[in-house]
Amino acid sequence: MKEKTAKILKCTFTKDWLNPKKQLVYFHLLQLDNGDVGTIGTMEKNADKIKEGTTINYTIDGDKIKLSTESAYQAKKAKAGSGAIYKKREMSDEEYIGYAWSYAKDLIIAGKKMKDFKELKELARAIYGEIKLIRREENASGQENKE
């Protein structure tokens, strides 16, 4: 497949889908300035990389559009952040609890149907539990590396 470059004229949300990894994928119909029309799936419902007016590098197979590894949007984003220096900081348990609740809320907003608060609470606890397990594993492997 030949890589193409085009500007997005219109981006229309069509549906969402829960993939086998239990992640929501949002599908959009793209109309491009070179006449190509096709669908693309993203992990964000309103992803900046497929906003109208954005120039993209892509391949198209039938009606499926796949962004190339370095689209114009990604290059611009990388250039804008190239001077930033990030320091890794340990998060407190309270911050992780807030993150778990926030993520559970985002899943509801994204269309995950929740019957009541009990389900939200269970989901937040499950996410927090997974975070705790990951942190324990990281701490344990960090201790082994020090010895």
LUMFI-983957 format. One record per residue (C-alpha): x, y, z; chain; residue number from 1; residue in three letters. Coordinates in steps of 0.5 Angstrom, whole numbers. Example, Ala and Ser with C-alpha at 12.3 -4.5 7.8 and 13.67 -1.06 7.14 Angstrom:
      xx      yy      zz   ch     i    aa
      25      -9      16    A     1   ala
      27      -2      14    A     2   ser
This chain:
      xx      yy      zz   ch     i    aa
       0       0       0    A     1   met
       2       7      -2    A     2   lys
       3      12       4    A     3   glu
      -1      18       2    A     4   lys
      -2      25       5    A     5   thr
      -8      29       6    A     6   ala
     -12      34      10    A     7   lys
     -18      32      14    A     8   ile
     -24      36      11    A     9   leu
     -30      32      15    A    10   lys
     -29      27      21    A    11   cys
     -36      24      23    A    12   thr
     -36      19      29    A    13   phe
     -40      13      27    A    14   thr
     -39       8      33    A    15   lys
     -35       5      39    A    16   asp
     -33      -2      40    A    17   trp
     -31      -6      46    A    18   leu
     -24     -10      43    A    19   asn
     -22     -16      46    A    20   pro
     -18     -13      51    A    21   lys
     -24      -9      54    A    22   lys
     -22      -2      51    A    23   gln
     -26       2      48    A    24   leu
     -25       4      40    A    25   val
     -28      10      37    A    26   tyr
     -29       9      30    A    27   phe
     -30      16      25    A    28   his
     -31      17      18    A    29   leu
     -26      21      15    A    30   leu
     -27      25       8    A    31   gln
     -20      28       6    A    32   leu
     -18      33       1    A    33   asp
     -16      28      -4    A    34   asn
     -22      25      -5    A    35   gly
     -21      19       0    A    36   asp
     -26      17       4    A    37   val
     -25      11      10    A    38   gly
     -26       9      17    A    39   thr
     -21      10      22    A    40   ile
     -21       7      30    A    41   gly
     -18      11      35    A    42   thr
     -17      10      43    A    43   met
     -20      17      44    A    44   glu
     -27      20      42    A    45   lys
     -25      27      40    A    46   asn
     -17      25      38    A    47   ala
     -13      31      36    A    48   asp
     -10      27      31    A    49   lys
     -16      26      27    A    50   ile
     -19      33      28    A    51   lys
     -22      37      22    A    52   glu
     -16      41      18    A    53   gly
     -11      36      21    A    54   thr
      -6      34      15    A    55   thr
      -5      26      16    A    56   ile
       0      21      13    A    57   asn
      -4      15      12    A    58   tyr
      -5       8       8    A    59   thr
     -12       6       6    A    60   ile
     -14      -1       5    A    61   asp
     -21      -1       2    A    62   gly
     -25       3       7    A    63   asp
     -20       3      12    A    64   lys
     -15       8      14    A    65   ile
      -9       7      18    A    66   lys
      -5      13      20    A    67   leu
       3      12      19    A    68   ser
       7      12      24    A    69   thr
       9      20      23    A    70   glu
       3      24      21    A    71   ser
       4      32      21    A    72   ala
       0      32      27    A    73   tyr
       5      28      31    A    74   gln
      11      31      28    A    75   ala
       8      38      30    A    76   lys
       7      35      37    A    77   lys
      14      32      38    A    78   ala
      17      39      36    A    79   lys
      13      43      41    A    80   ala
      15      38      47    A    81   gly
      22      37      45    A    82   ser
      25      42      50    A    83   gly
      21      39      56    A    84   ala
      24      35      61    A    85   ile
      20      31      65    A    86   tyr
      22      28      72    A    87   lys
      19      22      74    A    88   lys
      15      23      81    A    89   arg
      12      18      86    A    90   glu
       5      18      86    A    91   met
       2      18      93    A    92   ser
      -4      12      95    A    93   asp
      -9      18      95    A    94   glu
      -7      20      88    A    95   glu
      -8      13      85    A    96   tyr
     -15      13      89    A    97   ile
     -17      19      85    A    98   gly
     -14      17      79    A    99   tyr
     -18      10      79    A   100   ala
     -24      14      81    A   101   trp
     -23      19      75    A   102   ser
     -22      13      70    A   103   tyr
     -28      10      72    A   104   ala
     -32      16      71    A   105   lys
     -29      17      64    A   106   asp
     -31      10      63    A   107   leu
     -38      12      64    A   108   ile
     -38      18      60    A   109   ile
     -35      14      54    A   110   ala
     -41      10      54    A   111   gly
     -40       5      59    A   112   lys
     -47       4      62    A   113   lys
     -47       4      70    A   114   met
     -53       2      73    A   115   lys
     -52       5      80    A   116   asp
     -46       8      84    A   117   phe
     -45       1      87    A   118   lys
     -42      -1      80    A   119   glu
     -38       5      79    A   120   leu
     -35       4      86    A   121   lys
     -33      -4      84    A   122   glu
     -30      -1      78    A   123   leu
     -26       4      82    A   124   ala
     -24      -1      87    A   125   arg
     -22      -6      81    A   126   ala
     -17      -1      78    A   127   ile
     -14       1      84    A   128   tyr
     -13      -6      86    A   129   gly
      -9      -7      80    A   130   glu
      -5      -1      81    A   131   ile
      -3      -3      88    A   132   lys
      -1     -10      85    A   133   leu
       3      -7      79    A   134   ile
       6      -2      84    A   135   arg
       8      -8      89    A   136   arg
      11     -12      83    A   137   glu
      15      -5      81    A   138   glu
      18      -4      88    A   139   asn
      19     -12      89    A   140   ala
      23     -12      83    A   141   ser
      27      -5      85    A   142   gly
      29      -8      91    A   143   gln
      32     -14      88    A   144   glu
      36     -10      83    A   145   asn
      39      -6      89    A   146   lys
      41     -12      92    A   147   glu
